[in-house]
Amino acid sequence: MICPNCQTELHEAKAETGLGYYLALDQCRGCGGIWCDRWEALPLTPAAAERLDPVDQATLALEVPGAVPTPGCPRCRARLRAVSDPLLPPDARVARCPNCDGLWFNRGELGAFKRRAAERRRTGPNPPERLLESLTQRVMHSCAPAPTVRRLADATEPPPQGEDDPALVRDLVGGIGWVALRTALRLLLRI
């Protein structure tokens, strides 16, 4: 695979995940960029991402090649597109392939992504997520609770005959109304 920035060959870089296995990522030795195939960036630990972003003083002193006008995906050569994500710093330059969903992280961006993700897990959800959680709780509390069965026999035995259950009457009337509406529509539309 070829680096989308400096057009040199990418080399394998192993990184540990939080799940106990290692991933083989692809890294450019020239610019330090890292290619993550679909979903590979998610299980990486922040420490592993930091180890992949060392600052090589000798490499930094070299002349930087001109930017590639339309960087291509190292996998399928499709044009990479800029990514905006709340877990990325505002000045991050991360690109995604629209075909294979791989991500290109420039030097330092993968570490920043993983640091912000870990910080977000520690501090809790952002304001829109908190609002969604509070709305969900409000809806859940406004719904009638599910009936609790204290004795299994109460749930399995049929109700005594002759008692009028309001829920049963409501369901029966609703069902009869629905059947009448369907019949009327079939007659009108001749279905």
N, C-alpha and C positions, 0 to 999 in steps of 0.2 A: 504494500500500500504506500501511497505517496502523500507527503504532507501538503495540505491545501495552502499553507503559507509560503513555504520556501522550496517546495517541489523536490524535497529529498526523501529518501526512504524512511519509513517509520519502523521503529524497533520495538520488540516486545518488552513490556514493563509489567511486572507482577505486583499486584496490590491485594492486601487482605480485606476481607469483608467482615461485617459484624455478625455474619452467620457461620463463621468458622471455615470458610474455604477461600481460595485465592482466585483472582481473576487475572487473565492475561489481557492487558490493555495495550494500545499502540501509542508510542510516544516518539516525537521528533527530537533527535539529538541536537538539531540546529537551533530551533526556536523554542523548544520545550513544550510545545502544544501536545495535547493528549486527545486521542480519539476513543470514545466510548460507544460501543454498539448499543443497540436498543436495551434499555433498562440496566446497563452495566454501572452507571453512575450512582444509582440508588443504594445498593447494599454496601458501598465502600465506606470505611470508617474515615472520620476526619483526619486521624493520624496518618493513615495510608495515603490520603490525598496530599497531605503536607509533604510526605516523603517523596512523592512524585514531582514536586515542584522545587527542586533545589536550585539555588542561584549559582550558576557556573560562571565565575568571573572571567575566565578565558573566553568562553563563548559570548558573553555579553560585550567584551571588548572588540569582537569582530564586527566588520561592516555588515549591516543588516540589508538583505536583499529587498528590492522594491516590493510593495504589496501586490498580490495577485488581484487583478480587477474583479474577477468572478471566481472565487475559490470553489473547487469541486469536491464532492464527497470522495474520501479515500476508497470507499467500497464500490460505489456504483457510478461515480463521476457526475451525479446530478448537482445542480447549483445549490450551494448551502444557503440557508436563510437565517437571518438574525433571530435570536430568541430573547423574549422578555419574560421574566419570571420573578415573583416576589422573593424567591430565595437567592437571586443574583444581585450583586451590587448594581446600582444604576449605571455605572460606567463599564460594566462587564461586556466583553465582546465574545459571546458564545454563539455558535452557529449550529443549526440542525438540518439534517438531510430530510427533505419531504418524502423520499421514497423508502429509505430503510430506517428512518427515525434515529440514526446515530447522532451523537453530539460531539462537536469539536470545541474543546476548551483551550484557550490560549494559556500561556504560562501563568500560573497563579490563580486562574479562574476556578479550577476544580476545587482547590483548597478553600477558596472563598465561599463557593457554593456549599460545601460540606460543613464549614464553620457556621454559616447562617442557618442551615437546616438543623444542626445540633442546638444552636441558640434558640431557635423557634420552638423546638420540642421542650426545652427547659422553661421558657417563659410562657408557653401556652399559645392558644390560637390568636390570630390577629383580630382586630375589631369586626370585620365582616363575618368571620367564623363565630365569634362570640355572639353576634346578633342572631345568626342562624341558629345557634344552640339555644339561645333564650326563646326564640320563636317556637322551636321544636318543643321545648319544655312546656311553654304556654299551651300549645295545641294538645300535647299529651295530657296535661292536667285538666283541660276542658272536656275531654272525652270521658264518657262514662267508664268506670273501671270494669274490667272483665269480671264476671261472676266467679266467686270463690266457692268451690265445692268442699264442704267440711266432711261429708261422708260419701263414699263412692256409691252407696246404694241410692242416695238422693239423685245422683246424676244418671244412673242407669235405669231406675224404675220410672215407668210412665206416670205423669201427674194424675192425681185422683180425678175421676169423672165428675162432671157436673160443675166444676169450678171454672169461672170465666177468667182466662188469662188475658190481660189487656194487650200484651205483646203478640200473642197468638191471633187475637181478633184483628189487630192492626196489620199483621202480615197477611192474613187471609183476605182482608179488604183490598190491600195493595195488590196482591196477586190477581184477584178477580178484576180489578181495574186495569191491570196490565194486559190480561187476556182479552178484555173487551176492547181496549185500544188497538191491539194487534189485529183483532178480527175486523174492526171498522176500517183500519188502514188497508187490509187485504181486499176488502170489498170495494173501497174507493179506488185503489190502484190496480185492481184486478190481477193480483199476483197469485 
